[in-house]
Amino acid sequence: AGRDLPASASAFACLLTGQTTKRYQSGFVHLILKHLTNLGFIDPALLYDSPFTDFHCHCVEGGFSPGDVKQLVSVLNTVRENAAA
């Protein structure tokens, strides 16, 4: 039971709004959206496994600031909680 892509994309809009997005970041978020569309949620721990680690050798921290990583994990946790409800 996946999520609808527009609903998933809106959940991440705040993460990429108002900043210059690097190709890595866009690709990483696109991969998250693809997984959300297929699965409905993602455990944030999966961001440290392939295919997410294929984007950067330092995982998610390699391409995002600590604040962005915290926000990304928060969004994923909210999506997971909403999927369980």
C-alpha positions as CSV (number, residue, x, y, z in Angstrom):
1,A,0.0,0.0,0.0
2,G,2.1,2.8,-1.3
3,R,1.5,6.5,-1.1
4,D,0.4,8.8,-3.8
5,L,3.3,10.7,-5.4
6,P,1.9,14.2,-5.0
7,A,1.1,13.6,-1.3
8,S,4.6,12.2,-0.8
9,A,6.3,15.1,-2.7
10,S,4.5,17.7,-0.7
11,A,5.8,16.1,2.5
12,F,9.4,16.9,1.3
13,A,8.7,20.3,-0.3
14,C,9.8,22.0,2.9
15,L,13.1,20.3,2.8
16,L,14.2,21.6,-0.6
17,T,12.4,24.9,-0.7
18,G,14.4,28.1,-0.4
19,Q,17.8,26.6,-1.0
20,T,19.9,25.7,-4.0
21,T,19.4,22.0,-4.5
22,K,22.3,19.9,-5.7
23,R,21.8,17.1,-8.2
24,Y,22.6,14.5,-5.4
25,Q,19.9,15.9,-3.1
26,S,17.3,15.9,-5.8
27,G,18.2,12.4,-6.8
28,F,18.2,11.2,-3.2
29,V,14.8,12.8,-2.5
30,H,13.4,11.3,-5.7
31,L,14.6,7.9,-4.6
32,I,12.8,8.4,-1.3
33,L,9.6,9.4,-3.1
34,K,9.9,6.3,-5.3
35,H,10.1,4.1,-2.3
36,L,7.3,5.9,-0.5
37,T,5.1,5.5,-3.6
38,N,5.8,1.7,-3.7
39,L,5.9,0.9,0.0
40,G,4.0,3.7,1.8
41,F,6.7,4.5,4.3
42,I,10.5,4.1,4.9
43,D,12.2,3.4,8.1
44,P,14.9,6.2,8.4
45,A,17.5,3.5,9.2
46,L,17.2,2.4,5.5
47,L,18.8,5.7,4.5
48,Y,22.1,4.1,5.5
49,D,21.7,1.1,3.2
50,S,21.8,0.6,-0.5
51,P,20.4,2.0,-2.8
52,F,20.5,5.2,-0.7
53,T,24.2,4.8,0.1
54,D,24.9,4.5,-3.6
55,F,24.4,8.3,-3.9
56,H,27.3,9.3,-1.5
57,C,29.9,7.3,0.4
58,H,29.0,9.2,3.6
59,C,25.3,8.3,3.4
60,V,22.7,10.9,3.8
61,E,25.1,13.1,5.9
62,G,27.4,13.4,2.9
63,G,24.9,15.4,0.9
64,F,22.7,17.2,3.5
65,S,23.4,19.5,6.4
66,P,22.8,18.1,9.9
67,G,19.6,20.2,10.1
68,D,18.3,18.9,6.8
69,V,19.1,15.3,7.9
70,K,17.1,15.9,11.1
71,Q,14.2,17.3,9.1
72,L,14.3,14.5,6.6
73,V,14.1,11.9,9.3
74,S,11.3,13.8,11.0
75,V,9.3,13.8,7.7
76,L,9.9,10.1,7.3
77,N,8.8,9.4,10.9
78,T,5.6,11.5,10.4
79,V,4.8,9.6,7.1
80,R,5.3,6.3,8.9
81,E,3.1,7.3,11.8
82,N,0.4,8.5,9.4
83,A,0.6,5.2,7.5
84,A,0.1,3.3,10.7
85,A,-2.9,5.3,11.7
